[in-house]
Amino acid sequence: MDLTLSGNVQWFGGWGLNFAGGKAQASTGSSAKLKNLIATTGEYSIEAWIVPGNVVQEDMRIVSYSAGLTNRNFNLGQTMYNYDFFNRSNLTNANGDPQLSTPDADEVLQASLQHVVATFDPVAGRKIYVDGVLVASLDPAPGGTITSWDTSYAFVLGNEVSNNRMWNGVIRLVAIHNRVLTPAQIQQNFDAGVGEKFFLMFSVEHLSNINDSFVVFEAAQFDSYGYLFREPFFISLDGTAQPAGLDIRGMRVGLNGAEARVGQAFSYLDTQITSNLYTAATGQTLLNLGTVLPLEKGPDEDEFFLTFDTMGSNSFNRPPPPVPPASTPQDLPPASLIGVRTFDEISASMAELTGVSQNEPGVRAAFDEVRQSMPAIPSIEAYVASNQAAIASLAIEYCHALMENATLRDATFPGVAFNSAPAAAFGNQDALFNPLLDRVLGATQLAHQPDRAAVLTELSQLVNGHPSDPARPGLLNALPPGEANDATRTRNIAKVVCTSVVGGAAMLVQ
């Protein structure tokens, strides 16, 4: 099928398409051959070599045969760390739901080159293989027939035909088979890899004194920026040669007249060609590893060569790499004398201040939800707005648990009539303010703590309103629509006051 590229789709070096907001789509007429060919067997496989751009994109289309968001014949997609496989059959809806997905906990999908095969047959249903391994086979709608497939749908890569499921990543190969690939065939295709590969031969006869001898690499263009060199081996094309006792050390790859500055994984080579390891048919493997070397001029113009520290009787006394001059030590800015509590310390502090257990169900759930957004290190320079939002959320939950626990609430604030309406309950507001401030600021004013009188003024204005700012009428004077001015409102006001104190800087800064 011929595909039409639209949007942000670029050719990818080493074969493939890079999708960053576009798609590659076939016409409905040419796409119909998929349905017609697959209908003859009733089974099929989607095979793809892909590089997901990230692991945060959700419900995005990689390979789809569809008419839009809710109608498809099949789809291989991504939801974060999962591959999703939709297939329309007599046991699913028109969208191919319920889908088969890889297990959440396994985080199978990674932002790296992966070989993915999705298979369907009318008996076993759907399966998903990643890098040759079966990772999902418990099809929620196993088996079925695909006679309901629609020939008016279009085959598309990297997006939905409706342009609103844009996948980010690279597709290096896609194949649709009208049969189920066997596990052995899938493993074989994975082992073969993807893209053009060449045997790159470097003659070393002048160094080894062995006729027609070469060091050979399997080489390929890795991407738009580099080459992959892997598994070098030594071989002589003279079938009568019997190399033995040939030392090879410190092999490096040169590029366009100079040794490559990076990727010299073979520089650690230290081996000897021996008669018991060398065979005329396959030579002798030097190293079972590979490396990526930079692409400079492109595959048509880049020229490579090899250097060795030792090859047989030839050696190179390689000078040690130059040592860069020592830099002049720079004094760092003075570290702050104050810091902030970290996530565990914050929760422990709030528990101590409110008397609420950290294992109270609502508190534990809130902590688990906001933990990653709270400070992880005590540096005040690293403190950001999202940290404060998370701290406020946790303080709200602690204060909610405190005010809804009648025994704990009444013991903490014995002078507040929580069963009364707000006006009566807060007739003596110090009965609410002082127990909180005694716990957070301490009974004695410390020089480094907020001024207690100033805090009392702020709390009073929070409850009663600001005397010179009509836009701040205070909690007592601003009844939200639909809320009764009753004991529940009293507790809600108390929760706000509690949150502002418990979640404030006096608790956080240390």
N, C-alpha and C positions, 0 to 999 in steps of 0.2 A: 504494500500500500504506500502511496505517496502521502506525506504529511505536510501540511501547511503550517509554517511557524508564524506566530503572532505574539505581540507583547515582548517582554524582556526575556528572550531566549537566545543564548549564544552557543556557538560551536565550542566544544571542549577539547583541548589538546589531548591526543592519545585516544580519540574516538569517544563521541558522546555529545550530549546536549546539556547545557547548564541552564536550569530554570530559576528565574528570580522574579516572577510575576507575569509569566506568559504561558503558552501552551503550544503543543504540536498536534494538529488534528487532521484526521482523514475525512473524506467526504462520506456521506451516508451510503452512497452507492458502492464505493470500494470497501467500506466497513462491512457490508452485507456478506462478503465472502467469509468472514469469521463465523457468522451464524450458520451459513450454509455448510461449511466444512466441518464445524464442530457438531452440527446436527447429525452427520453421518455416523458418528461414534457415540454421541451422548456423553462424552467426557472431554476434558481439556486440561492444559497446564499453562500457567502464566510464568514465564521465566524472565528475570531481570537482574542486571548488575546495576546497583544504584549507590549513590552517596548522599544520604539525607543531609540537608544543610544545617539542621539543628534538631534538638529533641523536645522542642516546646510547641511545634505546630500541631494543631488538632483538626481532625476530620478533613484532611487534605487528600487530594487524589493524585496518585502516582501513575497508575495505568487503569483506564476506565473505558467501558463500552456502554454508553449511556445516552439519555436524552435530557438530563438535568439533575436537580438535586434529589428527586424522589422516584426516578424511573431509570433502571439500568439493567443490563444483562449481567455484567460483572464489574468488579472494581477491586483493585489492590490499592489501599490507602495507608495513611499514617495518622496515628493519634499519639503524640508524644513518643514514648518508648515502645509503642506497639505498632505492629502491622495489622491491618484490618482487611478481611477478605469477604466481599459481598458477592453473592451468586443468586440470580433469580431462578427459582424452580417452582414446582407445584407445591412445595412445602414452605416457601417464603413469600413475602409480599413483593410488590413490584419494584421495590428498592433493593431487594436481596437481603432484607432483614429476616430473622436475626443474623448478625454477622458472626464470623469466626475471627477472633483476635488472639494474638500471642499473649501469654500470661503477663499481667501487670508486674508482678514481683520479679520476673526474670529480666526485665529491661532489655529485651532482645535487640530492639532497634537502637543502633548507635550511629553517630555522625561520622561514619567511615565507610569505605568501600565494602559492600555486602552483596552476596549472591542470594537472591530470594526466589523461591519457587512456590507457587500456590497451585494446588491440584484439586480437581473435582471429578468424582465418578458417581454414577447413580446408585451405587451400593454403599460405599464407605463415606460418601460426601466429601467435605473439604478438608484439606491438610495444608499446613504451611511449613516450609523448610527454609532455614537460614544458614548459609555457609555449610551446606551439606547435612545439617542436623534437623531432624523432625522436631519442631518446637510447639506445634498446635495441631491437634487431631480430634478433639472432642467437639465435633460439629453440633451446634444446638439444633440444626435442622438437617440431620444426616440423610444422604441419598436424595432421591427424587429425580424428576425429569426436567429437562430444560426446553421442552417443546414450546413454551410460551415466550421464548426470546423474540425480540422485535427487530426486524431488519432495517427499520427506519432510524435506528440509533447510530451514533458516530463513535469511532474509536479515537481516544484522545490521551495524550501524555501530559503530565505535570499540572493538570487543572481539570475542572469540570467544563463541559461544553457550554454551560451558562456563565463561565468566567468568574465564579465566586468561590472556588475552592483551590486557590493557587498554592501549589506545593513548591517549596524551596529546596533545591538540591540538583544533583547531576544524575542523569540516566545514561549509562554507557552502552547498555544492550537491552533490548526487549525482544522476546520471542513468544509467540502464541502457538502451542502445539494442540492438535486435535486428538490427543491421547494423554493418558496419565504417565508422566515420566516415573520410572522406577527409582527406588532409593539408590541403586547402583549407578543409574544414568545421571541422577542429580549429583552424586558425589564425583562422578567422572567430569561433569561440566564444571563443578566448583574447582576441582584440581587443575583443570585446563586454564582457568582464569579468563581474563577478558582483554581485548585489544590485540594489536599486532605485536608479535614477539619475534626477535631475531637472535641468531647466534652470532655474536660479535667476536671475531677471531683476531688475536694479536700474535704475530709471528715472534718467537723467541729463539729461533734456531741459532742466531748469532751469539746468544748468551748461554744457551744450554748445551751447544755442540751436539745436538740431537737432530737428525734430519727431519725436516717438515714438522717441527714442533711448534705448538701454539698454546697460548692461554686463552680459553674461550669463556665468554659470559653469555648468559641469557639476558638480553637487553630489550627494553620497551620504553616508549614514552609514557611516563607515569601520569602526567597531567599537563596543563598548559605551562608549567614552570620547571619541570624536572624530568629526569630519566631514571628508570629503575634498572640497576645492574645487580644480578643475583647469581649465586651458586657457580663461581668460577671453577673450571677444571683444566687440567693439563692433559694434552693429547698429542701424539705424533701421527701424522697421516701416512707415515711409512710403516706399513704393517709388520715389517721385520724388526723394527726398533724395539729394544728392550731396555728402556731407561731405568736406572737404579742409582740410588745414592745421590740424587740431584737435590740439593738444598735450595729452598725458595723462602725468602723472608722479606717482610716489609713491602708489600705490593701497594702501589698507589695509582690512581687513575688521573691522567692529565687531560686537560680540555683546552683546545685552541692555543697550544704552546705553553701552558703552565699547569702545574698540578692544581687540581680543584681545591679550593680553600675549605670546603666542607664536604661531608659525606665519605671521608676516607676510612671506612670501616675495615677495609682489607689491609690497612697498614699494620695490623696486628698479626698478619699471616706469619706463621713459623712452622714449616712442614718440610717433609722430604719425600720425593718420589721414590717409591720402593717397588720391587718386583712383586711382592705379595698383594699390594693394593692396586697396582696399575694393570689395566687390561687394554689390549689393542682396540677393542670395540668401543669402550666408553672412556678410556683414559683414567685419570685419578682426580677425584674431587679435591679441591684445595680448601674451600670453606663452605659450610652450609648456611650461608647468610646472604643478605642483600643490602643494598644501600641506595639512597636517592641522591643523584648528582644534579647540579643546576643546569637548566636549559639556558643557553646564551643566545646563539644566532638562529636556532631552530634545527630540526632533525635533518634538513637538507644541507646544512652548512657546518654544523658543529663537527669538529674533528677530535678524536680521542687517541691517547697513547698510554702506555704503562711504564712505570718506573719501579725498580726493585732495590732494596738495600742489599740483597744477596740473591744471585742466581748462579748456581754451580760455583765455578771458580771466580766469578766476577762479583765484586762488592763495591758498595758506595758508602764512604764514611760520611753519613748524613750529619751535618752540624745540628746541634740542638736548636730548637726554635728560639728566636730572640725573646729575651725577657723584657717586657714593657717597663719603661721607667716607673719607679714608684711615684704614686701621686702624693701630693702634699695633703696631709690630713686636714680635713675641714671640720671646724667646730659646728656641731648641729645646734639649731635653736634650742634654748633652754626648755626642758620638758616641763609641762604643767605640773604644779604641785597638787592639783586636784584631778580627780577622775570620776568615772561613773561606775555604778554597780553593773555587773553582767547579768544575763537573763536568770540564772539560778539564784543569784544573790537578790535580785529584785523580787522574785516570787517569795523567797524566804523572808525578806524584810516585810513584805505586805502581809504575809501570814502572821508574823510577830505583831505587827501594828494593829491588825484587825481581830486577831484571835481565831481566824478561820483557818482550818487545816488546808495544807497544799493539796491534799488528796480529796477534798470536797469535789464531787463529780463535776459541777459546773466550772469550778476553778481549774481543775485538771484539764478539762476539755478546752477551756480558753487558753491555758498556758501552752498546750500542745499546738494550738492553731497559730499563736502569735510568736512562738519561741524563736523562729528563724528571723523574725523582724526586730528582735530586741538586741541590745548591745551584746556583742560576743567578746569584746575586749574592753578593758577599763579606760582606754584613751578617750578623753573628752573631745579631742580633735576629730575623732572618727564618728562622733555622735551626729545623727542626721534626723530629719523630720519624721521619717518612717519609724524610727526607734520610739519617739514620743507617742506616736499614734498607737503603737503596739502596747506600750506601758499603760496608756489611758484605757485601752480595752481590758487589760488584765485588772487594773484598779477598779473598773466598773464591776467586774465579776466578783472580786473580793468584797466590795461594799454591798453589792446585791445580796451575797450570801450572808453578810453580817446583819443587814437590816431585815432580812426575811427569817432569821433565826431569833425567835422571840426571847428565848432564854439568854442567848449571848448578847443580843441588842439591849435588853433591859439591864443586864449586868454592866454593860459598857457605858450606857447613858441613863443612869437611874433618874435623872431629873427631867427627862423628856417623856411626855404623854403620847406615845406613838399611836394609841388607839383613838386619839382626838383629831379633829380637823386641823389643818396647818396653823391657823391663827392662834388657836389655843395651845397647840403643841409647842409652838415656838415663841410663846410669850416670854420665856427665859431662854434666849438663844445661846447664852454662854454654856448652858447645860449640854448643848450639842457640840459647840466649838471647843471648849476647854479639854474635854477628855481626848479629843483627836489631837489637839496641839500638844498636850502633855506627853502623848506617846510619840509624836513625830519630832517635836522640837525639844522636848524635855521640860521639866518643871522650872529649871533655871535657865535664864537667857544666856546663850553662848555667843561669843563675839563672831564666830564664823557662820552662825545660823541666821535665817531670816528674822527680822525684827518681829517679835510676837504681836506687838500692838498694830503694826502695819498689816500683818496677816489677818488679825481680827477685823480690821477695817474692811479688807477685801472680802472676807467671808460675809460680813454684815451687808455689804453692798450687793453681793451675789444673791442673798436671800431677800433683802428689803428694797433693793434698787439703788441706783446712783442718784444722789440728791440734785445734781446739776445736769443730768443726761437723761432726757425722757426716753431715749431709745433703749435704756437699760432699766426697765421697771422692777426687776427682781423677781425671784421665783414665787414669792407670796402673791405678787400682783399680776402674774401672767399665767393664767390658767389655760393650758392647751385645749383646743376644741375637742369636745367629746370626753374630756376627763373630768370626773367629779372632784369637788373640793372636800375630800374625805380623808380617812386614815391612810388609804392607799397613796393619796397625793402627799401626805405627810412623809411616808417612808420614801417616796421617790425624791422629794426635796432633800431628805437626809442622805440619800445615796449620792446625789450630786455634790453635796458639801463634802462628804467622805471621800469621794473620788478626787476632788480637787486638792485635798490635803495629802491623801495616801499616795497619789500618783504624781506628786510635785517634786520639785528639786531638792527639798529637804530630805526626802527619802532617797533620791537618786544619787546626788553628788556626794563624793567621799574624798 
